[in-house]
Amino acid sequence: MVSDVQHTAGVQKPAVQPPTLWKRVRRRLYRFTFTKTKLSTKNLDRLCREFATPERTLVIHSEDVDYKPYFPNAFTVTKRLDKPADMHVDLYYRDLSKIPSESYPLIVCTGLLEHIPDPGRIIADMRRILKPGGRLIISASAVFSFHECPDNFFHFTPYGFKLLFKDWTRFDMLRGASQPFETIGILIQRIHLQCDIFPLARPFIELLFHTIRFLDVFVVRQYETRQFLDERSRIDSMLPSNLQAVVVK
């Protein structure tokens, strides 16, 4: 007789039963979506399009966007073995130490920094790899859902970025990736993607995350704090889904 409990390394774990047909159908209904692309991806695509170049580029964490049209001479690095890349590395990108110092004039790194338990270490590694005067194009989570857990350690503010890059020469750009209502739309889509939701409600929620961004036209000014609502606290986006920066070594 086959036991209902599997024994692994002395720890008893319940045997995983395959889902029944009804459970599979129910899962599809509770997670169905008409939208196949993530709203947050278009902001990364815009970032890459804005700084596109034919020069040699190191693209770290290369699966978020199709980088090839923007950086045709890219050397791509990723931890995901199921994704094509020029170099596959360990979970926390410690293998970047194998890339020679001062070997690239440009590094592109998106959607990775929040998944590194010691972000200062990978930032130092990228600084080492860049040639003198080289640039890092980077994007990381700000106001965003938990994702890729348990390896989701940090979400960042502009002040956090300034602290992390305090030893670099300067910022050529530091901005929020999305406007506040656009960010809310991105978050609503993440609820849609990461939650089981009653099927009849899903189309209405989907319509909401596509349309709520149009409310941004009514936002006149934005401030990073309520402590003083004047020029001291004016900001480009007080609720961005991601921060984007171009930092010079």
C-alpha positions as a printed Julia matrix, in Angstrom:
249×3 Matrix{Float64}:
   0.0    0.0     0.0
   1.31   3.46   -0.93
   1.45   5.86    2.0
  -0.28   9.26    1.75
   2.83  10.81    3.31
   6.17  11.13    1.54
   9.31  10.93    3.66
  12.12  13.27    2.58
  15.27  13.73    4.62
  13.43  12.71    7.78
  10.71  15.36    7.28
   7.15  14.25    6.65
   5.43  16.12    3.84
   1.92  15.52    2.55
   1.89  13.92   -0.87
   1.0   16.41   -3.61
  -2.16  15.28   -5.34
  -2.74  16.35   -8.95
  -5.58  18.87   -9.25
  -8.94  17.54  -10.33
 -10.54  18.71  -13.57
 -12.86  21.04  -11.62
  -9.92  22.6    -9.76
  -8.07  23.2   -13.03
 -11.14  24.84  -14.59
 -11.75  26.88  -11.43
  -8.14  28.07  -11.4
  -8.39  29.23  -15.01
 -11.63  31.1   -14.34
 -10.27  32.79  -11.2
  -7.09  33.87  -13.02
  -8.32  34.55  -16.57
  -7.14  37.74  -18.24
  -7.53  39.25  -21.7
  -4.35  41.31  -21.28
  -1.22  39.36  -22.1
   1.38  42.06  -21.42
   2.27  43.76  -18.13
   1.67  47.5   -17.94
   4.95  47.94  -16.07
   6.9   46.53  -19.02
   6.15  49.51  -21.27
   8.04  51.81  -18.89
  11.11  49.6   -19.15
  10.72  49.51  -22.91
  10.56  53.32  -22.97
  13.73  53.53  -20.88
  15.62  51.26  -23.29
  14.28  53.07  -26.36
  15.34  56.43  -24.92
  18.95  55.35  -24.35
  19.35  52.95  -27.3
  22.87  52.71  -28.65
  24.98  50.45  -30.87
  27.95  50.58  -28.46
  29.0   47.5   -26.5
  26.59  46.99  -23.64
  26.39  44.6   -20.71
  22.73  43.74  -20.1
  22.23  42.24  -16.64
  18.98  40.39  -15.91
  18.04  40.23  -19.56
  14.49  38.85  -19.59
  12.33  41.87  -18.71
  12.4   43.53  -22.13
  13.45  42.59  -25.65
  16.75  44.5   -25.57
  18.03  43.46  -29.0
  16.44  46.31  -31.02
  17.88  48.89  -28.62
  21.28  47.39  -27.75
  22.3   45.24  -30.73
  25.84  44.75  -29.39
  24.75  43.54  -25.97
  26.27  40.77  -23.9
  23.37  39.41  -21.83
  23.56  37.92  -18.33
  20.77  36.2   -16.41
  20.18  33.79  -13.53
  17.31  32.07  -15.34
  18.51  28.94  -17.07
  15.35  28.77  -19.19
  16.12  32.14  -20.79
  18.64  32.54  -23.63
  21.67  34.59  -22.64
  25.39  34.89  -23.27
  26.14  34.08  -19.62
  24.12  32.31  -16.94
  25.01  33.12  -13.36
  24.07  32.24   -9.77
  20.87  33.4    -8.07
  22.34  36.62   -6.65
  24.67  37.45   -9.56
  27.88  36.93   -7.62
  29.33  35.46  -10.82
  29.61  38.99  -12.18
  33.03  38.87  -10.54
  34.13  36.8   -13.57
  33.6   39.74  -15.93
  36.82  41.77  -16.38
  37.16  45.21  -14.82
  36.65  48.32  -17.0
  35.41  46.19  -19.88
  32.12  47.89  -20.82
  31.16  51.53  -21.46
  27.48  50.86  -20.71
  25.52  48.55  -18.38
  21.75  48.08  -18.45
  20.2   46.5   -15.36
  16.41  46.44  -14.88
  14.18  44.69  -12.37
  17.03  43.1   -10.45
  18.25  45.3    -7.6
  15.25  44.55   -5.35
  16.06  40.82   -5.58
  19.65  41.12   -4.33
  20.12  40.76   -0.53
  23.26  42.93   -0.64
  22.59  45.59   -3.32
  25.73  47.52   -2.41
  27.82  44.55   -3.48
  26.32  44.25   -6.98
  26.47  48.03   -7.45
  30.18  47.94   -6.6
  30.64  45.09   -9.08
  28.93  47.06  -11.86
  31.07  50.09  -11.05
  34.18  47.9   -11.34
  33.06  46.54  -14.72
  32.33  49.97  -16.21
  35.03  51.88  -18.01
  35.96  55.3   -16.56
  33.1   57.65  -17.36
  30.86  54.69  -18.22
  27.13  54.76  -17.55
  24.74  52.48  -15.7
  21.09  52.48  -16.81
  19.15  50.98  -13.93
  15.54  50.44  -12.89
  14.24  48.94   -9.64
  10.95  48.53   -7.79
   9.49  51.44   -5.83
   5.71  51.15   -5.24
   5.14  47.63   -6.51
   3.71  44.31   -5.43
   5.75  41.61   -3.75
   7.1   39.33   -6.49
   9.61  36.51   -6.97
   9.42  35.89   -3.23
  11.19  35.03   -1.02
  13.87  36.81   -3.03
  12.24  40.25   -2.92
  14.25  42.21   -0.36
  13.99  45.95   -1.07
  11.85  48.59   -2.78
  13.57  51.93   -3.33
  13.08  55.69   -2.99
  15.07  58.43   -4.78
  16.92  59.01   -1.51
  17.78  55.32   -1.31
  19.25  55.5    -4.81
  21.28  58.59   -3.91
  22.66  56.76   -0.88
  23.52  53.6    -2.83
  25.29  55.57   -5.57
  26.97  58.16   -3.35
  30.46  57.09   -4.52
  29.62  57.53   -8.21
  30.36  60.73  -10.15
  26.8   61.91  -10.82
  23.25  61.11  -11.88
  22.45  62.01  -15.47
  18.84  61.08  -14.74
  16.77  60.01  -11.73
  13.0   59.75  -12.11
   9.88  57.81  -11.34
   8.85  55.4   -14.08
   5.12  56.17  -13.87
   2.65  58.8   -12.78
   0.49  58.13   -9.68
  -2.74  56.94  -11.32
  -0.7   54.96  -13.84
   1.01  53.29  -10.88
  -2.36  52.48   -9.36
  -3.32  50.86  -12.68
  -0.11  48.81  -12.58
  -0.9   47.71   -9.02
  -4.48  46.81   -9.94
  -3.11  44.66  -12.74
  -0.78  42.98  -10.24
  -3.82  42.19   -8.06
  -5.4   40.75  -11.18
  -2.28  38.65  -11.85
  -1.44  37.56   -8.32
  -4.86  36.91   -6.79
  -7.71  34.5    -7.33
 -10.66  36.77   -8.08
 -14.33  35.92   -8.63
 -14.59  35.43  -12.43
 -17.46  37.88  -13.06
 -15.44  40.67  -11.44
 -12.3   40.11  -13.47
 -13.37  41.94  -16.69
 -14.36  45.05  -14.69
 -11.04  45.05  -12.86
  -9.23  44.64  -16.18
 -11.09  47.6   -17.63
 -10.17  49.61  -14.53
  -6.42  49.06  -14.76
  -6.47  50.06  -18.44
  -8.39  53.29  -17.91
  -7.47  54.7   -14.49
  -4.18  56.1   -15.83
  -6.12  58.75  -17.78
  -6.82  60.49  -14.45
  -3.18  61.6   -14.43
  -4.13  64.46  -16.77
  -5.84  66.1   -13.78
  -2.75  65.98  -11.54
  -1.24  69.48  -11.55
   1.74  69.15   -9.15
   3.23  66.4    -7.03
   5.1   66.54   -3.73
   7.24  63.95   -1.99
   5.9   64.78    1.48
   3.0   66.51    3.22
   5.42  68.24    5.57
   5.76  71.22    3.21
   3.79  71.52   -0.01
   6.0   73.97   -1.89
   9.06  74.03   -4.15
  11.16  72.26   -1.52
   9.24  69.02   -2.04
   8.23  69.15   -5.72
   8.88  65.83   -7.47
   8.24  64.27  -10.88
   6.26  61.34   -9.42
   5.31  60.83   -5.77
   4.04  57.29   -6.42
   6.16  55.56   -9.11
   6.02  51.84   -9.69
   9.76  51.86  -10.4
  12.7   54.21  -10.12
  14.85  54.74  -13.17
  18.31  56.24  -13.21
  21.35  56.81  -15.38
  24.44  56.96  -13.17
  27.95  57.86  -14.31
  30.99  56.09  -12.85
